[in-house]
Structures are given as C-alpha cells and as structure tokens.
Amino acid sequence: MNKTFYYVKGMHCASCELLIEEKVLHLDGVEFADASMGKNIIEIGYTEKKPSVELLNSIFKESGYTFSSEPFKSSSGNMVQPILIAIFAAAVFLMLSKLGLSSFVNISSNSSLVAFFVFGIIAGASTCAALVGGLILSLSKQWNEAYGKNDSFFEKAKPHVLFNIGRLVSYALVGGLLGFLGAKLKISTTFTSIVVLIVSAAMLVLAMQMLGVEWFNRLKIAMPRSWSSKVKDGKSSKGKFAPFIVGFFTFLLPCGFTLASEGLAVLSGDPLKGALIMAAFAFGTALPLLAIGISSAKLIANPKTSEKFLKTAGILIIFFVLYNIDFQFGIVRHFTDRQQPEQIQNNNQNPIAQAIKATYSQSGGIVPNSFEAKVGQPVRFEIEAQDDGFGCMSTVMVPGLYNYPQALRKGKTLVMEFTPNKAGTYQITCAMGVPWGTIIVK
C-alpha cells in the first residue's frame, strides 16, 4: 500500500476531519484517510491510482475545502466585513441589554404563563443570547456537518430544534423540582461560576479555530471519534440527538432572567406550577435562540458565506465570552463602582424626607421588595447586602429614579438617593433589567 499526503485549507473543527475522511475513503483504491486539523493535512493510503489534487478539489468544491501538494501561505483573509458585522451585532445586543426591557414585564409567582413566555423572549434576546446563543454559534459548524449537502434546510435545522426541546424538557423538570423542594435544590454560585468558566474556555477555543488561528487547531473539542464516525456514515442516529443532550444541560448556565424565574418557581410551592413557569420561560427563550441557530445553519451551508460567517461568529463568540465572564464576576464594575456612590451622594445635598430600607441575600433576594414614595419628596433607599451578588444579578438600580447600577458586596450598605418627579410604578432591577421589586410613587 502506498501513502501520500496533501495540505488542506478550510478545516475549522473536528467534524471537518471526519467529513473529509468519509468522502476520501469512498474513492476507488483508497484504504485509509487521516485528516488532521492541527497539521492542516490529510494522509491517504491507496493501492491503485493516487487521488490527485484536482480530483479532491472538484469533490470538495461545494464544501469549502481546498487541497494542495504545497503548504498554503498564511493569510487571515479579508477581516474587514466580519469585524464590521460583529461590531454592529454587538452594539445592537448591548443597546437591547441597556434598555432594561424586562422592566416592562412585572412578574411574580402568581403571574400568568404568558408573562413568563414574554419574559423568556426578552431573556433569549439579551443575556441568554450571550451565553447560550454564543454556545450555539460555536457548535453550529459541527452540528451542520452531521448532514450531507443533499439534505434539506429543514433537516439541517433539526439540531437547533432538538437543542431547544432539550432546554424545554430540562427547564420543566427543574421547575417542578424547585416547586417541590424549594431552595434545597439551589445550585451553588461557585458551581455555576466554574461551569461558566469551562464553557467560556471551550467557546474561546472554537472561536479561535473559526478565525483560522492555527495553534488552536491542536485542541479538539468534539464527541468521541467512534461516535462521530457513525453519525457520518449513517450507521447510527445517536449523534444526531447530541444537541438535545447539550440543550438539556444548559440549565446549568443560568443568566439573571433564569435565576429570577427559578426563584419564582420556588416561591410557587407547587411542582406543577413550578414546571409550567420554567417551561413557559424556556419556550420564550427558544424563539430568539432558534432564530440564531437556524440562521447560522443556513449561512454555514452556503460555501459563499461560510467563511465570512465563521469569522464573524468567531469574533462575536469572543465578545460573548468576555461579556459573560465580566457579568459573572463583575470585573469591570469592581473597578468602577468604588467612587460612584460617593460622588452621587456628595452631589445631592437635599434633605431626606422618606427613608426606605431593605436587605439582600442570595437566597431571598431583596426583602422587603415593595415600597411606596411620594412625588416631589426626596428618597433615601438603603439596601444592606448580607451576601455578594453574582452574575447578572450582582447589581441594583431603579430605572427612571436611579439609573446608576450599584454592586452588591457583602457587608456593604448601598445608598440610592433620588427625588421622584412623576407618579407611577418603578421596577427595582439589576443592570440587565431583571426585576427585584417595585417602588410605587403616588
């Protein structure tokens, strides 16, 4: 048996290796094929005529892979358009996040399922889009490779549907357990932080591979090779249900909206109601997440847009990784919240006519969480933090009355001073707009 190897351009993940190997092995006289994303080569063992570069390039033309007997010149390609698209998408995401859209949905454990559904849509377009949407983008390439070029668009959309079905099932189960067991099932913040770091690291590796940084090609993030190969040759359908499993375990990656919904599922005190609350919320998140996934599947399937999409997605994933880490650990706020309260308080010399006080804990949130105030009278709102805040829920503000997010730090009493000028109901929220309670101004 003779051996040869060719350089390959266009491999972005472990699934690319399997796809190339599968097609090469179907060529007459080929005994084995071993593609390596880390080396950007494929080794071929053959007994008859050696597969030519021209033949391989014709076979893989529509798949976006290029073969050569000489090393390819390193080139980052045209990054201008992907960078501009990624900047625009990130700006839109940040703008939606800053709008505090969730403050328009006043939810409680007695709210209708429609309210939780709307709450889920808002979450899916903001914080869930950052963590879970970023995860979808980073895995879309691998999921798409599980299907052939002759499969319909609806077939290629199946992984994203299964992913969201997995989320729906797990969230309903978790909601039911929370309604039954209450706070006993609360996932520790330390565990959540570790999971976020692990997922962020995996997303970062995949993002760098999408951007064509060759060193990261040495790191493979994929299902076992024996399992993946069965998916490729159609001998097993198990691999095609892997997105369901990934989606099922996303309950371990809660954003602030998810934590708020879980807390209300606990307060419901009813397994059925808790399950319905979390199912309605997950169903709401599915709409924007499904839009992200199906759009990515369509773009990846088109050779003309595949490379640009991968680079754009790679840049966005890096943005989401940094965004999630900052919101989980409050890195930026740690350096910006030290002087802000003192500056605000020193600038407000008005006498305080109304004082409202509350405490914060991770298990109970803000207690009490409903207050009354009068128009035109200065208010001093104090919150004694008994625990550190974490993730999206690490800050407090009152949009419309006090628009400066204050960080929750154990042992620190937050002070917000303001004078209501207009009657109405104002939400007490975190910086992402997840509601903590209300202040009713009369």
C-alpha positions as CSV (number, residue, x, y, z in Angstrom):
1,M,0.0,0.0,0.0
2,N,1.3,3.4,-0.9
3,K,0.9,6.6,1.1
4,T,0.7,10.3,0.3
5,F,-0.5,13.5,2.0
6,Y,-1.9,16.8,0.9
7,Y,-2.3,20.1,2.7
8,V,-5.9,21.2,3.4
9,K,-7.4,24.6,3.8
10,G,-10.8,25.3,5.3
11,M,-10.9,22.8,8.3
12,H,-12.4,24.6,11.3
13,C,-13.4,21.8,13.7
14,A,-13.1,18.1,14.4
15,S,-16.2,17.4,12.3
16,C,-14.4,18.8,9.3
17,E,-11.8,16.0,9.7
18,L,-14.5,13.3,9.7
19,L,-16.3,14.7,6.7
20,I,-13.2,14.8,4.6
21,E,-12.1,11.4,5.7
22,E,-15.5,9.9,4.9
23,K,-15.6,11.2,1.3
24,V,-11.9,10.3,0.6
25,L,-12.5,6.7,1.8
26,H,-15.2,6.3,-0.8
27,L,-12.7,6.8,-3.6
28,D,-11.6,3.8,-5.5
29,G,-8.4,2.2,-4.2
30,V,-8.2,4.3,-1.0
31,E,-7.6,2.1,2.0
32,F,-7.4,4.8,4.8
33,A,-7.6,8.5,5.3
34,D,-6.5,10.5,8.3
35,A,-7.2,14.3,8.3
36,S,-5.5,16.4,10.9
37,M,-6.8,19.9,11.7
38,G,-3.8,20.6,13.9
39,K,-1.4,20.0,11.0
40,N,-3.8,21.0,8.2
41,I,-3.1,17.9,6.2
42,I,-4.7,14.6,5.2
43,E,-2.7,11.4,4.9
44,I,-4.1,8.9,2.3
45,G,-3.2,5.2,1.9
46,Y,-4.0,3.8,-1.5
47,T,-3.4,0.6,-3.5
48,E,-4.1,1.7,-7.0
49,K,-4.1,5.2,-8.6
50,K,-3.2,8.1,-6.3
51,P,-6.0,10.5,-5.8
52,S,-5.0,13.8,-7.5
53,V,-5.2,17.3,-6.1
54,E,-7.5,18.2,-8.9
55,L,-9.9,15.3,-8.1
56,L,-10.0,16.2,-4.4
57,N,-10.7,19.9,-5.2
58,S,-13.5,19.0,-7.5
59,I,-15.1,16.7,-4.9
60,F,-14.9,19.3,-2.1
61,K,-15.5,22.4,-4.1
62,E,-19.0,22.9,-2.7
63,S,-17.9,22.1,0.9
64,G,-15.4,24.9,1.0
65,Y,-12.2,22.8,1.4
66,T,-9.1,23.3,-0.8
67,F,-6.2,20.8,-1.3
68,S,-2.7,21.4,-2.4
69,S,0.6,19.5,-2.6
70,E,2.4,22.6,-1.2
71,P,1.8,24.5,2.1
72,F,-0.7,27.3,1.9
73,K,0.5,30.8,2.5
74,S,-0.7,32.0,5.9
75,S,-3.4,34.6,5.4
76,S,-6.0,36.0,7.7
77,G,-8.2,36.8,4.7
78,N,-10.4,39.8,4.4
79,M,-11.5,40.5,8.0
80,V,-12.9,44.0,7.4
81,Q,-16.5,42.9,6.7
82,P,-16.7,40.2,9.5
83,I,-15.3,42.8,12.0
84,L,-17.8,45.4,11.0
85,I,-20.8,43.0,11.1
86,A,-19.6,41.7,14.5
87,I,-19.3,45.2,15.9
88,F,-22.8,46.1,14.7
89,A,-24.3,42.9,16.2
90,A,-22.5,43.5,19.5
91,A,-23.7,47.1,19.6
92,V,-27.3,46.1,19.0
93,F,-27.0,43.5,21.7
94,L,-25.6,46.0,24.2
95,M,-28.3,48.5,23.3
96,L,-31.1,46.0,23.9
97,S,-29.5,45.0,27.2
98,K,-29.2,48.6,28.4
99,L,-32.8,49.3,27.6
100,G,-33.8,47.2,30.6
101,L,-36.7,45.6,28.5
102,S,-37.6,43.2,31.3
103,S,-38.7,46.1,33.5
104,F,-41.8,46.3,31.3
105,V,-42.8,42.8,32.5
106,N,-43.8,42.7,36.1
107,I,-43.6,39.1,37.1
108,S,-44.3,37.3,40.3
109,S,-45.0,33.7,41.3
110,N,-48.7,34.4,40.5
111,S,-48.0,35.9,37.1
112,S,-49.6,34.3,34.0
113,L,-47.7,31.8,31.9
114,V,-47.9,34.4,29.0
115,A,-45.9,36.8,31.2
116,F,-43.2,34.2,31.7
117,F,-43.2,33.4,28.0
118,V,-42.6,37.1,27.2
119,F,-40.0,37.2,29.9
120,G,-38.3,34.3,28.2
121,I,-38.3,36.1,24.8
122,I,-36.6,39.1,26.4
123,A,-34.0,36.8,28.0
124,G,-33.4,35.0,24.7
125,A,-32.7,38.3,23.0
126,S,-30.3,39.5,25.7
127,T,-28.4,37.6,28.4
128,C,-29.4,34.1,27.1
129,A,-28.2,35.2,23.7
130,A,-24.8,36.0,25.1
131,L,-24.1,32.7,26.8
132,V,-26.4,30.1,25.2
133,G,-26.5,31.9,21.8
134,G,-22.8,32.0,21.8
135,L,-22.7,28.3,22.6
136,I,-25.0,27.6,19.6
137,L,-22.8,29.6,17.3
138,S,-19.7,27.8,18.4
139,L,-21.3,24.3,17.8
140,S,-23.2,25.1,14.6
141,K,-20.4,24.0,12.4
142,Q,-20.2,20.6,14.0
143,W,-23.9,20.1,14.0
144,N,-24.2,21.1,10.4
145,E,-21.6,18.6,9.3
146,A,-23.8,15.8,10.6
147,Y,-25.9,16.2,7.4
148,G,-25.0,15.9,3.8
149,K,-25.2,18.5,1.1
150,N,-28.4,16.9,-0.3
151,D,-30.2,17.2,3.0
152,S,-32.9,19.8,3.0
153,F,-32.7,23.0,5.1
154,F,-35.3,21.6,7.4
155,E,-33.1,18.6,8.0
156,K,-30.1,20.8,8.9
157,A,-32.3,22.8,11.2
158,K,-33.1,19.7,13.3
159,P,-30.1,20.1,15.7
160,H,-31.3,23.5,16.7
161,V,-34.9,22.3,17.2
162,L,-33.6,19.4,19.3
163,F,-31.3,21.7,21.3
164,N,-34.3,23.9,22.3
165,I,-36.5,20.8,23.0
166,G,-33.8,19.7,25.4
167,R,-33.9,23.1,27.1
168,L,-37.6,22.9,27.4
169,V,-37.6,19.4,28.9
170,S,-34.8,20.2,31.4
171,Y,-36.3,23.5,32.5
172,A,-39.7,22.0,33.1
173,L,-38.1,19.2,35.2
174,V,-36.0,21.7,37.2
175,G,-39.0,23.9,37.7
176,G,-41.1,21.0,39.0
177,L,-38.3,20.0,41.4
178,L,-37.8,23.6,42.6
179,G,-41.5,23.9,43.2
180,F,-41.4,20.7,45.3
181,L,-38.1,21.0,47.1
182,G,-37.8,24.8,47.2
183,A,-34.4,26.3,47.9
184,K,-32.9,22.9,48.9
185,L,-32.2,22.4,45.2
186,K,-30.5,25.7,44.7
187,I,-27.3,25.4,42.6
188,S,-24.4,27.0,44.4
189,T,-22.9,30.1,42.9
190,T,-19.4,28.6,43.0
191,F,-20.5,25.6,40.9
192,T,-22.3,28.0,38.4
193,S,-19.1,30.1,38.1
194,I,-16.9,27.1,37.4
195,V,-19.3,25.8,34.7
196,V,-19.4,29.3,33.1
197,L,-15.5,29.4,33.0
198,I,-15.3,25.9,31.5
199,V,-17.9,26.7,28.8
200,S,-16.3,30.0,28.1
201,A,-12.9,28.4,27.6
202,A,-14.4,25.8,25.2
203,M,-16.1,28.6,23.3
204,L,-12.9,30.6,23.1
205,V,-11.0,27.7,21.6
206,L,-13.7,27.1,19.0
207,A,-13.8,30.9,18.2
208,M,-10.1,31.0,17.5
209,Q,-10.4,27.9,15.3
210,M,-13.2,29.7,13.3
211,L,-10.8,32.7,12.9
212,G,-8.1,30.4,11.5
213,V,-5.6,30.7,14.3
214,E,-3.7,27.5,13.6
215,W,-2.2,26.9,17.1
216,F,-5.8,26.3,18.5
217,N,-6.3,23.6,15.9
218,R,-4.3,21.3,18.1
219,L,-7.1,21.5,20.7
220,K,-10.0,19.3,19.7
221,I,-13.5,19.8,21.2
222,A,-15.7,17.1,19.9
223,M,-17.7,13.9,20.6
224,P,-15.7,10.6,20.7
225,R,-14.3,9.8,17.2
226,S,-16.0,6.4,17.1
227,W,-19.4,8.0,17.8
228,S,-18.9,10.8,15.3
229,S,-17.9,8.4,12.6
230,K,-21.1,6.5,13.0
231,V,-23.0,9.8,12.5
232,K,-21.1,10.4,9.3
233,D,-21.8,7.1,7.7
234,G,-25.4,7.0,8.8
235,K,-25.0,3.8,10.8
236,S,-26.2,5.5,14.0
237,S,-28.7,8.2,14.8
238,K,-27.4,8.7,18.3
239,G,-25.0,11.5,17.4
240,K,-27.8,13.5,15.7
241,F,-29.5,13.7,19.1
242,A,-26.4,15.1,20.8
243,P,-27.9,18.7,20.5
244,F,-30.8,17.5,22.7
245,I,-28.3,16.5,25.4
246,V,-26.4,19.7,25.1
247,G,-29.6,21.7,25.3
248,F,-30.8,19.7,28.3
249,F,-27.8,20.6,30.4
250,T,-28.0,24.3,29.7
251,F,-30.0,24.7,32.9
252,L,-26.5,24.7,34.5
253,L,-25.8,28.0,32.8
254,P,-28.4,30.3,34.2
255,C,-28.5,34.0,33.4
256,G,-30.1,36.6,35.6
257,F,-33.5,36.1,33.9
258,T,-33.3,32.3,34.5
259,L,-32.4,32.8,38.2
260,A,-35.3,35.1,38.6
261,S,-37.7,32.5,37.1
262,E,-36.2,29.8,39.2
263,G,-36.7,31.9,42.3
264,L,-40.4,32.4,41.4
265,A,-40.7,28.6,40.7
266,V,-39.5,28.1,44.3
267,L,-42.0,30.6,45.7
268,S,-44.9,28.9,43.8
269,G,-44.6,26.0,46.2
270,D,-46.3,23.7,43.6
271,P,-44.4,21.2,41.5
272,L,-46.9,21.6,38.6
273,K,-46.9,25.4,38.7
274,G,-43.1,25.5,39.0
275,A,-42.7,23.2,36.0
276,L,-45.1,25.4,33.9
277,I,-43.3,28.6,34.9
278,M,-39.9,27.3,33.8
279,A,-41.4,25.6,30.7
280,A,-43.1,28.9,29.6
281,F,-39.9,30.8,30.2
282,A,-37.8,28.2,28.2
283,F,-40.3,28.3,25.4
284,G,-40.0,32.0,25.2
285,T,-36.2,31.8,25.0
286,A,-36.5,29.3,22.3
287,L,-37.7,31.8,19.7
288,P,-34.7,34.1,19.6
289,L,-32.3,31.1,20.2
290,L,-33.9,29.2,17.4
291,A,-33.5,32.2,15.1
292,I,-29.8,32.4,15.9
293,G,-29.3,28.6,15.3
294,I,-31.3,28.3,12.1
295,S,-29.6,31.5,10.6
296,S,-26.2,30.0,11.4
297,A,-27.2,26.7,9.8
298,K,-28.3,28.4,6.6
299,L,-25.1,30.6,6.4
300,I,-22.7,27.7,7.0
301,A,-24.4,25.5,4.4
302,N,-23.6,28.2,1.7
303,P,-20.0,28.0,0.6
304,K,-20.0,31.7,-0.4
305,T,-21.0,32.8,3.0
306,S,-19.5,30.0,5.2
307,E,-16.0,31.6,5.7
308,K,-17.4,35.1,6.4
309,F,-19.9,33.7,8.8
310,L,-17.4,31.6,10.7
311,K,-15.1,34.6,11.1
312,T,-18.0,36.9,12.1
313,A,-19.2,34.3,14.6
314,G,-15.7,33.8,15.9
315,I,-15.4,37.5,16.8
316,L,-18.9,37.5,18.3
317,I,-18.1,34.5,20.4
318,I,-15.0,36.2,21.8
319,F,-17.2,39.2,22.7
320,F,-19.7,37.0,24.4
321,V,-17.0,35.1,26.3
322,L,-15.7,38.4,27.7
323,Y,-19.2,39.7,28.3
324,N,-20.2,36.6,30.3
325,I,-17.1,36.5,32.4
326,D,-17.5,40.2,33.2
327,F,-21.1,39.7,34.2
328,Q,-20.4,36.6,36.2
329,F,-17.6,38.1,38.2
330,G,-18.3,41.8,37.9
331,I,-14.7,42.6,36.8
332,V,-15.5,46.0,35.2
333,R,-17.9,47.0,37.9
334,H,-15.3,46.1,40.6
335,F,-13.1,49.0,39.3
336,T,-15.9,51.5,38.6
337,D,-18.3,51.2,41.5
338,R,-16.0,52.3,44.2
339,Q,-16.2,56.1,43.6
340,Q,-19.6,56.3,42.0
341,P,-21.8,56.1,45.1
342,E,-19.7,58.7,47.0
343,Q,-19.8,61.0,44.0
344,I,-23.6,60.7,43.7
345,Q,-24.2,61.2,47.4
346,N,-21.9,64.2,47.6
347,N,-23.8,65.9,44.7
348,N,-27.1,65.5,46.4
349,Q,-27.5,67.8,49.4
350,N,-31.3,67.7,49.6
351,P,-32.8,66.8,53.0
352,I,-34.2,63.3,53.1
353,A,-38.0,63.2,53.7
354,Q,-38.5,59.5,53.0
355,A,-36.2,56.6,54.0
356,I,-36.8,53.1,52.8
357,K,-34.6,50.2,53.9
358,A,-34.2,46.6,52.7
359,T,-31.7,43.7,53.0
360,Y,-30.3,41.5,50.3
361,S,-29.3,37.8,50.4
362,Q,-28.7,35.2,47.7
363,S,-31.5,33.0,49.0
364,G,-34.1,35.6,49.5
365,G,-33.2,38.5,47.1
366,I,-34.3,42.0,48.3
367,V,-36.6,41.9,51.3
368,P,-39.0,43.7,51.5
369,N,-39.3,44.3,47.8
370,S,-42.3,46.7,47.5
371,F,-42.2,50.3,48.7
372,E,-44.3,53.5,48.4
373,A,-43.0,57.0,47.9
374,K,-44.4,60.5,47.2
375,V,-43.9,62.8,44.3
376,G,-41.6,65.7,45.0
377,Q,-40.2,64.3,48.2
378,P,-36.5,63.2,48.4
379,V,-36.0,59.4,49.0
380,R,-33.1,57.6,50.6
381,F,-33.1,53.9,49.5
382,E,-30.8,51.7,51.6
383,I,-30.0,48.1,50.9
384,E,-27.9,46.1,53.3
385,A,-26.0,43.4,51.4
386,Q,-25.7,40.2,53.5
387,D,-24.1,38.3,50.6
388,D,-22.2,39.1,47.4
389,G,-24.3,39.4,44.3
390,F,-23.2,37.3,41.4
391,G,-23.6,37.1,37.6
392,C,-26.3,39.2,36.0
393,M,-27.9,39.7,39.5
394,S,-24.9,41.4,41.1
395,T,-26.2,45.0,40.8
396,V,-29.2,47.1,41.8
397,M,-30.8,50.1,40.2
398,V,-34.2,51.8,39.8
399,P,-34.7,52.8,36.2
400,G,-36.4,56.2,35.9
401,L,-35.5,57.1,39.5
402,Y,-31.8,56.0,40.0
403,N,-30.1,54.9,36.8
404,Y,-26.7,54.0,38.2
405,P,-26.2,50.3,38.8
406,Q,-24.8,49.7,42.3
407,A,-22.8,46.5,43.0
408,L,-23.9,44.1,45.8
409,R,-21.0,43.5,48.1
410,K,-21.3,41.5,51.3
411,G,-21.2,43.8,54.4
412,K,-21.8,47.0,52.3
413,T,-24.9,49.1,52.5
414,L,-26.0,50.6,49.2
415,V,-27.4,54.1,49.3
416,M,-29.5,55.4,46.4
417,E,-30.9,59.0,46.8
418,F,-33.4,60.5,44.4
419,T,-36.5,62.7,44.2
420,P,-39.4,61.2,42.2
421,N,-40.9,63.8,39.8
422,K,-43.7,61.6,38.4
423,A,-46.2,59.2,39.8
424,G,-46.1,55.6,38.7
425,T,-44.7,52.1,39.4
426,Y,-40.9,51.8,39.0
427,Q,-39.1,48.5,38.9
428,I,-36.1,47.8,41.2
429,T,-33.8,45.8,38.8
430,C,-30.3,44.6,38.2
431,A,-28.3,46.3,35.4
432,M,-29.7,43.9,32.9
433,G,-33.3,44.8,33.8
434,V,-34.2,41.7,35.7
435,P,-36.8,42.8,38.3
436,W,-36.1,42.7,42.1
437,G,-39.2,44.5,43.3
438,T,-41.1,47.8,42.9
439,I,-41.4,51.4,44.2
440,I,-44.8,52.9,43.8
441,V,-44.8,56.6,43.6
442,K,-48.0,58.4,44.4
